[in-house]
Amino acid sequence: MEMWIGARNKLGYLTGKSAKPTANEKAIETWLIDNNRVKSWLIDSMSPTLMRRFVRLSTAAEIWDVVSKTFYDGTNETQLFELNRKTFSTRQNGRSLPTYYNEFVSLFQEIDTRLSAAEDTVNQAVTANKTLSCFRVHIFLAGLDQEFNQARSEI
């Protein structure tokens, strides 16, 4: 979301650097319009349950600050948990095999960008990678439709 808002040249409304002007009435009007635009982007990206918690905050910076304090603890643990939960609950459910596979690849890439390597040697890294790859294949196979039982058992 931060990247999306930054690409629209409105990042200052998240950081608070685009502070509400005090003197010029036209500047205040423009600021209010832009602040409300950024607030709407933030609120529209939320589920209805979350919207109710944050919609009454007066500035985009307040929403951004409260959301980040509520959902980000300085680590990737919450994001990793959610991504792992998605991998364990994803099922083919009649979708094409490439669509199902691509969803897993996307989830695993997201996980990989958030993992920090704890291996000290190349051999440890290779071993960890092999273990992780096997684990991911097992998760993928577990979600395949019944028509792939034969392939699942062969693998």
Buried (B, 14 or more C-beta within 10 A) or exposed (E): EEEEBEEEEBBBBBEBEBEEBEEEEEEEEEBEEBBEBBBEBBBEEBEEEBEEEBEEBEBBBBBBBEBEEEEEEEEBEEBBEEBEEBBEEBEBEEBEEEEBBEBBEEBBEBBEEEEEEEEEEEEEEEEBEEEBEEEBEEBBBEBBBEEBEEEBEEE
